[in-house]
């Protein structure tokens, strides 16, 4: 029986790619099907998530873990933007520091499930999951 950590290490690219597919599909569903207009910070998060779909897809197809050092910075920067965006939605004083003046306000909650699950939190979870999976899978498998 394979341990969970061994499974994650062996299939990290596939799992990370799957998370990016869900994140991109979710963002496109919210904007194109439900017609929720993305704010400025949402666009920046998309800028760092969408390339991961392609990069991780190609790396998964090739089984090439050499992509990991190139994708991790995308996760860290995109996750930082998501964290700030989530904080801006939940801490009203932050929206006054750098207010969105064009389009949808960044502190508006389209989705507020259970009072704390918002789009930026979902993006933060996706960035964190991808980073954790890739960090776990960066090393070669130990010989059995």
MARLO-949274 format. One record per residue (C-alpha): residue number from 1; chain; x, y, z. Coordinates in nm, 2 decimals, always signed. Layout:
@nr: NUM | kette: A | px: X | py: Y | pz: Z
...
//
This chain:
@nr: 1 | kette: A | px: +0.00 | py: +0.00 | pz: +0.00
@nr: 2 | kette: A | px: +0.14 | py: +0.34 | pz: -0.11
@nr: 3 | kette: A | px: +0.17 | py: +0.61 | pz: +0.16
@nr: 4 | kette: A | px: -0.01 | py: +0.94 | pz: +0.10
@nr: 5 | kette: A | px: +0.32 | py: +1.14 | pz: +0.09
@nr: 6 | kette: A | px: +0.46 | py: +0.89 | pz: -0.17
@nr: 7 | kette: A | px: +0.15 | py: +0.93 | pz: -0.38
@nr: 8 | kette: A | px: +0.17 | py: +1.31 | pz: -0.37
@nr: 9 | kette: A | px: +0.54 | py: +1.31 | pz: -0.45
@nr: 10 | kette: A | px: +0.49 | py: +1.07 | pz: -0.74
@nr: 11 | kette: A | px: +0.18 | py: +1.25 | pz: -0.88
@nr: 12 | kette: A | px: +0.25 | py: +1.61 | pz: -0.78
@nr: 13 | kette: A | px: +0.25 | py: +1.75 | pz: -1.13
@nr: 14 | kette: A | px: -0.08 | py: +1.58 | pz: -1.22
@nr: 15 | kette: A | px: -0.25 | py: +1.69 | pz: -0.89
@nr: 16 | kette: A | px: -0.12 | py: +2.05 | pz: -0.92
@nr: 17 | kette: A | px: -0.24 | py: +2.07 | pz: -1.28
@nr: 18 | kette: A | px: -0.58 | py: +1.94 | pz: -1.17
@nr: 19 | kette: A | px: -0.60 | py: +2.21 | pz: -0.91
@nr: 20 | kette: A | px: -0.51 | py: +2.47 | pz: -1.17
@nr: 21 | kette: A | px: -0.78 | py: +2.33 | pz: -1.40
@nr: 22 | kette: A | px: -1.04 | py: +2.37 | pz: -1.13
@nr: 23 | kette: A | px: -0.93 | py: +2.72 | pz: -1.05
@nr: 24 | kette: A | px: -0.93 | py: +2.84 | pz: -1.41
@nr: 25 | kette: A | px: -1.26 | py: +2.68 | pz: -1.48
@nr: 26 | kette: A | px: -1.41 | py: +2.83 | pz: -1.17
@nr: 27 | kette: A | px: -1.29 | py: +3.18 | pz: -1.25
@nr: 28 | kette: A | px: -1.42 | py: +3.15 | pz: -1.61
@nr: 29 | kette: A | px: -1.75 | py: +3.01 | pz: -1.48
@nr: 30 | kette: A | px: -1.79 | py: +3.31 | pz: -1.24
@nr: 31 | kette: A | px: -1.71 | py: +3.57 | pz: -1.51
@nr: 32 | kette: A | px: -1.85 | py: +3.42 | pz: -1.83
@nr: 33 | kette: A | px: -2.15 | py: +3.22 | pz: -1.70
@nr: 34 | kette: A | px: -2.26 | py: +3.40 | pz: -1.39
@nr: 35 | kette: A | px: -2.14 | py: +3.74 | pz: -1.54
@nr: 36 | kette: A | px: -1.96 | py: +3.85 | pz: -1.23
@nr: 37 | kette: A | px: -1.72 | py: +4.12 | pz: -1.34
@nr: 38 | kette: A | px: -1.37 | py: +4.06 | pz: -1.20
@nr: 39 | kette: A | px: -1.21 | py: +4.35 | pz: -1.01
@nr: 40 | kette: A | px: -0.85 | py: +4.47 | pz: -1.06
@nr: 41 | kette: A | px: -0.71 | py: +4.23 | pz: -0.80
@nr: 42 | kette: A | px: -0.90 | py: +3.94 | pz: -0.95
@nr: 43 | kette: A | px: -0.73 | py: +4.01 | pz: -1.28
@nr: 44 | kette: A | px: -0.39 | py: +4.01 | pz: -1.12
@nr: 45 | kette: A | px: -0.47 | py: +3.67 | pz: -0.96
@nr: 46 | kette: A | px: -0.58 | py: +3.54 | pz: -1.30
@nr: 47 | kette: A | px: -0.25 | py: +3.66 | pz: -1.46
@nr: 48 | kette: A | px: -0.06 | py: +3.43 | pz: -1.22
@nr: 49 | kette: A | px: -0.30 | py: +3.13 | pz: -1.23
@nr: 50 | kette: A | px: -0.38 | py: +3.10 | pz: -1.60
@nr: 51 | kette: A | px: -0.02 | py: +3.03 | pz: -1.72
@nr: 52 | kette: A | px: +0.00 | py: +2.75 | pz: -1.46
@nr: 53 | kette: A | px: -0.27 | py: +2.56 | pz: -1.64
@nr: 54 | kette: A | px: -0.06 | py: +2.55 | pz: -1.96
@nr: 55 | kette: A | px: +0.28 | py: +2.51 | pz: -1.79
@nr: 56 | kette: A | px: +0.17 | py: +2.23 | pz: -1.56
@nr: 57 | kette: A | px: -0.03 | py: +2.06 | pz: -1.83
@nr: 58 | kette: A | px: +0.28 | py: +2.04 | pz: -2.06
@nr: 59 | kette: A | px: +0.50 | py: +1.93 | pz: -1.76
@nr: 60 | kette: A | px: +0.25 | py: +1.67 | pz: -1.66
@nr: 61 | kette: A | px: +0.23 | py: +1.53 | pz: -2.02
@nr: 62 | kette: A | px: +0.61 | py: +1.51 | pz: -2.03
@nr: 63 | kette: A | px: +0.65 | py: +1.40 | pz: -1.67
@nr: 64 | kette: A | px: +0.90 | py: +1.69 | pz: -1.63
@nr: 65 | kette: A | px: +0.95 | py: +1.81 | pz: -1.28
@nr: 66 | kette: A | px: +1.20 | py: +2.07 | pz: -1.39
@nr: 67 | kette: A | px: +0.91 | py: +2.31 | pz: -1.43
@nr: 68 | kette: A | px: +0.86 | py: +2.33 | pz: -1.05
@nr: 69 | kette: A | px: +1.11 | py: +2.62 | pz: -0.98
@nr: 70 | kette: A | px: +0.94 | py: +2.83 | pz: -1.25
@nr: 71 | kette: A | px: +0.58 | py: +2.77 | pz: -1.12
@nr: 72 | kette: A | px: +0.65 | py: +2.82 | pz: -0.75
@nr: 73 | kette: A | px: +0.71 | py: +3.20 | pz: -0.79
@nr: 74 | kette: A | px: +0.38 | py: +3.23 | pz: -0.97
@nr: 75 | kette: A | px: +0.21 | py: +3.06 | pz: -0.68
@nr: 76 | kette: A | px: +0.38 | py: +3.28 | pz: -0.42
@nr: 77 | kette: A | px: +0.30 | py: +3.61 | pz: -0.60
@nr: 78 | kette: A | px: -0.05 | py: +3.51 | pz: -0.69
@nr: 79 | kette: A | px: -0.11 | py: +3.38 | pz: -0.34
@nr: 80 | kette: A | px: +0.02 | py: +3.70 | pz: -0.19
@nr: 81 | kette: A | px: -0.23 | py: +3.90 | pz: -0.41
@nr: 82 | kette: A | px: -0.51 | py: +3.67 | pz: -0.30
@nr: 83 | kette: A | px: -0.42 | py: +3.71 | pz: +0.06
@nr: 84 | kette: A | px: -0.42 | py: +4.09 | pz: +0.03
@nr: 85 | kette: A | px: -0.75 | py: +4.08 | pz: -0.16
@nr: 86 | kette: A | px: -0.91 | py: +3.86 | pz: +0.10
@nr: 87 | kette: A | px: -0.79 | py: +4.08 | pz: +0.38
@nr: 88 | kette: A | px: -0.92 | py: +4.39 | pz: +0.19
@nr: 89 | kette: A | px: -1.27 | py: +4.22 | pz: +0.18
@nr: 90 | kette: A | px: -1.27 | py: +4.12 | pz: +0.54
@nr: 91 | kette: A | px: -1.10 | py: +4.43 | pz: +0.69
@nr: 92 | kette: A | px: -1.29 | py: +4.74 | pz: +0.58
@nr: 93 | kette: A | px: -1.00 | py: +4.98 | pz: +0.66
@nr: 94 | kette: A | px: -0.77 | py: +4.82 | pz: +0.40
@nr: 95 | kette: A | px: -1.00 | py: +4.92 | pz: +0.12
@nr: 96 | kette: A | px: -0.94 | py: +5.28 | pz: +0.20
@nr: 97 | kette: A | px: -0.56 | py: +5.25 | pz: +0.16
@nr: 98 | kette: A | px: -0.57 | py: +5.16 | pz: -0.21
@nr: 99 | kette: A | px: -0.93 | py: +5.19 | pz: -0.33
@nr: 100 | kette: A | px: -1.04 | py: +5.05 | pz: -0.67
@nr: 101 | kette: A | px: -1.15 | py: +5.35 | pz: -0.87
@nr: 102 | kette: A | px: -1.23 | py: +5.18 | pz: -1.20
@nr: 103 | kette: A | px: -1.48 | py: +4.90 | pz: -1.24
@nr: 104 | kette: A | px: -1.59 | py: +4.67 | pz: -0.96
@nr: 105 | kette: A | px: -1.47 | py: +4.76 | pz: -0.61
@nr: 106 | kette: A | px: -1.21 | py: +4.50 | pz: -0.49
@nr: 107 | kette: A | px: -1.38 | py: +4.48 | pz: -0.15
@nr: 108 | kette: A | px: -1.71 | py: +4.36 | pz: -0.29
@nr: 109 | kette: A | px: -1.81 | py: +4.00 | pz: -0.22
@nr: 110 | kette: A | px: -1.99 | py: +3.83 | pz: -0.51
@nr: 111 | kette: A | px: -1.96 | py: +3.50 | pz: -0.33
@nr: 112 | kette: A | px: -1.97 | py: +3.49 | pz: +0.05
@nr: 113 | kette: A | px: -2.04 | py: +3.13 | pz: +0.15
@nr: 114 | kette: A | px: -2.07 | py: +3.07 | pz: +0.53
@nr: 115 | kette: A | px: -1.96 | py: +3.42 | pz: +0.59
@nr: 116 | kette: A | px: -1.59 | py: +3.37 | pz: +0.51
@nr: 117 | kette: A | px: -1.55 | py: +3.18 | pz: +0.18
@nr: 118 | kette: A | px: -1.50 | py: +3.43 | pz: -0.10
@nr: 119 | kette: A | px: -1.34 | py: +3.42 | pz: -0.44
@nr: 120 | kette: A | px: -1.00 | py: +3.55 | pz: -0.32
@nr: 121 | kette: A | px: -1.00 | py: +3.28 | pz: -0.05
@nr: 122 | kette: A | px: -1.07 | py: +3.01 | pz: -0.30
@nr: 123 | kette: A | px: -0.78 | py: +3.15 | pz: -0.52
@nr: 124 | kette: A | px: -0.55 | py: +3.16 | pz: -0.22
@nr: 125 | kette: A | px: -0.64 | py: +2.79 | pz: -0.14
@nr: 126 | kette: A | px: -0.56 | py: +2.70 | pz: -0.50
@nr: 127 | kette: A | px: -0.23 | py: +2.88 | pz: -0.51
@nr: 128 | kette: A | px: -0.14 | py: +2.72 | pz: -0.17
@nr: 129 | kette: A | px: -0.24 | py: +2.37 | pz: -0.28
@nr: 130 | kette: A | px: -0.04 | py: +2.40 | pz: -0.60
@nr: 131 | kette: A | px: +0.27 | py: +2.53 | pz: -0.41
@nr: 132 | kette: A | px: +0.25 | py: +2.26 | pz: -0.14
@nr: 133 | kette: A | px: +0.21 | py: +1.98 | pz: -0.40
@nr: 134 | kette: A | px: +0.50 | py: +2.11 | pz: -0.61
@nr: 135 | kette: A | px: +0.72 | py: +2.16 | pz: -0.30
@nr: 136 | kette: A | px: +0.64 | py: +1.81 | pz: -0.19
@nr: 137 | kette: A | px: +0.72 | py: +1.67 | pz: -0.53
@nr: 138 | kette: A | px: +1.03 | py: +1.86 | pz: -0.60
@nr: 139 | kette: A | px: +1.26 | py: +1.59 | pz: -0.47
@nr: 140 | kette: A | px: +1.32 | py: +1.26 | pz: -0.63
@nr: 141 | kette: A | px: +1.14 | py: +0.96 | pz: -0.49
@nr: 142 | kette: A | px: +1.34 | py: +0.76 | pz: -0.23
@nr: 143 | kette: A | px: +1.44 | py: +0.42 | pz: -0.35
@nr: 144 | kette: A | px: +1.23 | py: +0.14 | pz: -0.21
//
